[in-house]
Amino acid sequence: MFPVDHAITRITQTRQAGIDKGERTEMGSKWTVHYGLYRVHAYYSTAHGLQTGITSQDLDTLWQALTNIFDHDRSATRGEMAIQGLYIFSHDNAFGCARATTLFDRIKVTPLI
C-alpha cells in the first residue's frame, strides 16, 4: 500500500498570530496508510524475571495488556488498529529450550488483503 495525503481543516486556531488576525480555520494535511501489518518480537527473560520478582500473574497482565493495547487508545492519527495475533512461547526451564529465532521462524504471517 501507498500512503495517501488528505487535506484537513481545523476549526480552532493553534497559533497566536492567527488568533490575533481573527482567522477561524487552519489548513493542514494528514497522511494515512489504508492497511499496514507490523510484526513485533518481544522477549522476556525468566532468568532476569526471577531476580526482579516478576510473577506469573504479572506476565498474564502483560499478555492481556498487549492483546487489548489499541482498544482504549483511539486516535485520528492512527485510525483503527488491532492486534491480529499474540504468540507466547513457554519453556520448561529459565534459559529456554529453543533459540528465539527458531521459534519466530515458525510463525507465518499472511496479509488479510
GIBEL-V814150 format. One record per pair of residues at least 12 apart in sequence whose C-alpha atoms are under 10 Angstrom apart, sorted by the first residue. I is the first residue (numbers start at 1). J is the second residue. D is the distance in Angstrom with one decimal. If there is no record, write none. Layout:
BEGIN
i: [I/I]
j: [J/J]
d: [D/D]
END
This chain:
BEGIN
i: [1/1/1/1/2/2/2/2/2/2/3/3/3/3/3/3/4/4/4/4/4/5/5/5/5/5/6/6/6/6/6/7/7/7/7/7/8/8/8/8/8/9/9/9/9/9/10/10/10/10/10/11/11/11/11/11/12/12/12/13/13/13/14/30/30/31/31/32/32/32/32/33/33/34/34/35/35/35/35/35/36/36/37/37/37/37/37/37/37/37/38/38/39/39/39/39/40/41/41/41/41/41/42/42/43/43/43/44/45/45/45/46/46/46/46/46/46/47/47/47/47/48/48/49/50/63/63/63/64/66/66/66/67/67/67/67/67/68/68/69/69/69/70/70/71/84/84/85/87/87/87/88/89/89]
j: [33/34/35/36/31/32/33/34/35/36/30/31/32/33/34/35/30/31/32/33/34/29/30/31/32/33/28/29/30/31/32/27/28/29/30/31/26/27/28/29/30/25/26/27/28/29/24/25/26/27/28/23/24/25/26/27/24/25/26/25/26/27/26/76/77/77/78/76/77/78/79/78/79/79/80/80/81/111/112/113/81/111/81/82/83/84/109/110/111/112/83/84/83/84/85/109/86/86/87/100/101/104/88/100/88/89/100/59/94/95/96/90/91/93/94/95/96/93/94/95/96/94/95/94/94/86/87/88/86/83/85/86/82/83/84/85/86/82/83/81/82/83/82/83/83/109/112/109/103/104/107/103/103/104]
d: [6.8/7.1/6.7/7.5/10.0/8.6/6.4/8.0/8.9/9.7/9.9/6.2/5.4/4.7/7.5/9.4/8.2/5.4/5.3/6.3/8.1/6.6/5.7/4.6/6.6/9.2/8.5/5.4/5.1/6.2/7.8/7.2/5.9/4.5/6.5/9.0/8.4/5.9/5.2/5.4/6.9/6.5/5.7/4.7/6.3/8.3/8.6/5.5/5.1/6.3/7.6/9.5/6.1/4.6/6.6/9.0/6.3/6.0/7.3/6.1/6.2/9.8/8.2/9.6/7.8/8.3/9.8/9.8/7.8/8.0/8.2/9.1/9.1/9.0/9.8/9.8/9.4/9.3/9.2/8.4/9.2/8.8/9.7/9.9/9.7/9.0/9.2/9.4/7.2/9.2/9.4/9.7/10.0/9.8/9.7/8.6/9.7/9.9/9.6/9.4/9.8/7.9/9.5/9.8/9.7/9.8/8.4/9.2/7.5/7.6/8.9/10.0/9.4/8.4/5.1/7.0/8.6/9.2/5.4/6.6/9.6/9.0/9.9/9.2/8.7/8.1/9.6/8.6/9.9/8.1/10.0/8.0/8.6/6.3/8.8/8.0/6.9/8.2/7.6/9.3/8.1/7.8/6.2/7.7/9.4/9.8/9.9/9.6/9.9/9.1/8.4/9.9/7.7/9.3]
END
